[in-house]
Amino acid sequence: MNIYEKLLSVQDIEYKEFQSKLVPNISPDTMIGVRTPQMRSIAKEVFGSPEAEEFLSQLPHKYYEENLLHFFLIAMIKDFDECLKAVEKFLSFIDCWPVCDQSSPKTFKKNHEKILPYIKKWINSEHIYTSRFGMRMLMNEFLDEDFKPEYLELVAARQNQTKVKVPLDYDDYYLKMMIAWYFATALAKQYDATLPFIINHILDPWTHNKAIQKALESFRVSEEHKEELRTLKV
């Protein structure tokens, strides 16, 4: 079986219907209906094989699950340069939040100095999901010992490039949700550095309130900090 046939062999129609509601900006016709653990299992099965190499060269893919599997395979590449090249090739083909969010290349954790310039470039991309991926990598890799306050400014500056629309369209929504997620996580990990962005209303009102909401829902934010954040909604 080729990779598409492997995915089709574990198809779950009920799960497809459920998943299509979570990802409303892509057509249900592009979904097979495969659960994430099964896709990861297939990725592990084929990784490093000629079949996987051929699959990675076949862009664009037709199905949502093929895109997810593609990124799972990329995340398993151990060589930094090879992995980065594959990521750069794939980012423009991402068309929804789950494909953007469910894959984290392991080699990035060992190469912070090398990956940071690319993260900055991705965040400033006009392609929504490239920008979202860059923010997620910055959140995952640079909110602990390698954190710098300037990274907060990088994300805040990107939100100012996105015109606020009410109601938000899908692309606007998914970018602003990532910005809110980033700042909520920053409030959990780097509260003192992040709080001025909330106090001074650096984010637009929708994103500002969503960041506070997500921080209030987080078990990593102390009750003392939550009490202060509740007073800062707009």
Solvent accessible surface area in square Angstrom, and as a share of the most:
residue,aa,sasa,rsa
1,M,148,0.66
2,N,78,0.40
3,I,4,0.02
4,Y,74,0.28
5,E,73,0.33
6,K,29,0.12
7,L,0,0.00
8,L,76,0.38
9,S,71,0.46
10,V,48,0.27
11,Q,73,0.33
12,D,43,0.22
13,I,93,0.47
14,E,139,0.63
15,Y,32,0.12
16,K,46,0.20
17,E,103,0.46
18,F,109,0.45
19,Q,15,0.07
20,S,21,0.14
21,K,160,0.68
22,L,78,0.39
23,V,0,0.00
24,P,61,0.38
25,N,42,0.21
26,I,21,0.11
27,S,52,0.34
28,P,70,0.44
29,D,117,0.61
30,T,42,0.24
31,M,4,0.02
32,I,4,0.02
33,G,1,0.01
34,V,1,0.00
35,R,112,0.41
36,T,31,0.18
37,P,99,0.62
38,Q,67,0.30
39,M,3,0.01
40,R,100,0.37
41,S,67,0.43
42,I,13,0.07
43,A,1,0.01
44,K,145,0.61
45,E,116,0.52
46,V,6,0.03
47,F,77,0.32
48,G,56,0.54
49,S,31,0.20
50,P,115,0.72
51,E,54,0.24
52,A,3,0.02
53,E,115,0.51
54,E,105,0.47
55,F,12,0.05
56,L,35,0.18
57,S,68,0.44
58,Q,90,0.40
59,L,34,0.17
60,P,101,0.63
61,H,26,0.12
62,K,139,0.59
63,Y,37,0.14
64,Y,7,0.03
65,E,2,0.01
66,E,17,0.08
67,N,11,0.06
68,L,2,0.01
69,L,0,0.00
70,H,4,0.02
71,F,1,0.00
72,F,5,0.02
73,L,0,0.00
74,I,0,0.00
75,A,12,0.10
76,M,54,0.24
77,I,14,0.07
78,K,180,0.76
79,D,78,0.41
80,F,17,0.07
81,D,94,0.49
82,E,101,0.45
83,C,0,0.00
84,L,15,0.07
85,K,155,0.66
86,A,20,0.16
87,V,0,0.00
88,E,63,0.28
89,K,105,0.44
90,F,0,0.00
91,L,6,0.03
92,S,74,0.48
93,F,75,0.31
94,I,2,0.01
95,D,66,0.34
96,C,0,0.00
97,W,71,0.25
98,P,1,0.00
99,V,0,0.00
100,C,0,0.00
101,D,22,0.11
102,Q,50,0.22
103,S,2,0.01
104,S,45,0.29
105,P,1,0.01
106,K,149,0.63
107,T,9,0.05
108,F,1,0.00
109,K,123,0.52
110,K,177,0.75
111,N,31,0.16
112,H,33,0.15
113,E,158,0.71
114,K,110,0.46
115,I,0,0.00
116,L,30,0.15
117,P,79,0.50
118,Y,72,0.27
119,I,0,0.00
120,K,70,0.30
121,K,106,0.45
122,W,4,0.01
123,I,0,0.00
124,N,74,0.38
125,S,28,0.18
126,E,165,0.74
127,H,59,0.26
128,I,28,0.14
129,Y,8,0.03
130,T,12,0.07
131,S,0,0.00
132,R,14,0.05
133,F,0,0.00
134,G,0,0.00
135,M,0,0.00
136,R,9,0.03
137,M,1,0.00
138,L,0,0.00
139,M,11,0.05
140,N,50,0.26
141,E,11,0.05
142,F,6,0.02
143,L,0,0.00
144,D,65,0.34
145,E,153,0.69
146,D,57,0.29
147,F,33,0.14
148,K,104,0.44
149,P,81,0.51
150,E,89,0.40
151,Y,5,0.02
152,L,0,0.00
153,E,103,0.46
154,L,34,0.17
155,V,0,0.00
156,A,4,0.03
157,A,50,0.39
158,R,12,0.04
159,Q,6,0.02
160,N,101,0.52
161,Q,110,0.49
162,T,20,0.12
163,K,160,0.68
164,V,65,0.37
165,K,76,0.32
166,V,136,0.78
167,P,123,0.77
168,L,34,0.17
169,D,70,0.36
170,Y,107,0.41
171,D,64,0.33
172,D,4,0.02
173,Y,78,0.30
174,Y,17,0.07
175,L,0,0.00
176,K,0,0.00
177,M,38,0.17
178,M,0,0.00
179,I,0,0.00
180,A,0,0.00
181,W,84,0.29
182,Y,0,0.00
183,F,0,0.00
184,A,6,0.05
185,T,9,0.06
186,A,0,0.00
187,L,1,0.00
188,A,24,0.18
189,K,73,0.31
190,Q,46,0.20
191,Y,20,0.07
192,D,121,0.63
193,A,32,0.25
194,T,0,0.00
195,L,21,0.11
196,P,58,0.37
197,F,26,0.11
198,I,0,0.00
199,I,85,0.43
200,N,97,0.50
201,H,99,0.44
202,I,72,0.37
203,L,6,0.03
204,D,18,0.09
205,P,88,0.55
206,W,78,0.27
207,T,0,0.00
208,H,1,0.00
209,N,46,0.24
210,K,44,0.19
211,A,0,0.00
212,I,0,0.00
213,Q,73,0.33
214,K,51,0.22
215,A,0,0.00
216,L,32,0.16
217,E,122,0.55
218,S,23,0.15
219,F,188,0.79
220,R,116,0.42
221,V,7,0.04
222,S,54,0.35
223,E,120,0.54
224,E,131,0.59
225,H,53,0.23
226,K,19,0.08
227,E,118,0.53
228,E,70,0.31
229,L,0,0.00
230,R,126,0.46
231,T,105,0.61
232,L,35,0.17
233,K,107,0.45
234,V,85,0.49
